[in-house]
């Protein structure tokens, strides 16, 4: 084919592509489902030309999203989002939903708490991070009439990681934890902390959170920071056996670390993998779980 013919054909194809794009019309949000829910809620957005979307916002809070088709995407209500319109951003425009998404977090969780629902960090641990450590957060609910006597008992904590399809237990501690009391308002307002009192009773550590209801009882593994197993890492899982009394709440999570020896502080030494949903009072022992295996679940 001669050069002139090739150029003519290329021009025709380009015009056809442009006409096809124009015939689809501008990006639109036609509906969303559900229209309310807590942080972390999976929201389906149906519309037109959604394959041009480059970002999704709930008000000013950017959200993770996944494109399903030009007519559908799913997104997750982001951390600290408030009731607001959903905004989709394309290379040439911003389009808002015709009515707001109503953020309805669990009313059992105090307002000052940062993450009110479980989540998995959409940003993976940086290359070269080679260790991990589990952690927990226990607090008193000062709205409860009996919060002064609230306790959280921790009988066991375990961290396991999956590499090359095999689960490897990195640490398994019975009735032992470490930790400190951190500022609660604002939430973890400083890295400074006070010593954390803990009693041993019936083969469990007892955290009497009601005695210092003004603090976050932040604890972590009694074992040293664990080295990740070699191989293709799918993620890690935290489990703990606990009993939560009336007037107390608990959340578990974990961090990846640059290595087993670098301390906490500035410089990107740790990377939060995520946190569990909150666990609530029960007279029975509970197993609480957090895992980032499988990543963000759309």
Secondary structure, 3 states (H helix, E strand, C coil): CCHHHHHHHHHHHHHHHHHHHHHHCCCEEEEEECCEECCCCEEEEEEECHHHEEEEEECCEEECEEEEECCEEEEECCCCCCCECEEEEECCCEEECCCCEEECCCCCCCCCCCCCCCEECCCCCCCCCCEEEEEEEEEECCCCCCHHHCCEEEEEEEEEEEECCEEEEEEEEECCEEEEEEECCCCCCCCCCEECCCEECCCCEEECHHHHCCEEEEEEECCCCEECCCCCEEEEEEEEEEEECCCEEEEEEEEEECCCCCCCCCCCCEEEEEECCCECCCCCCEEEEEECCCCCCC
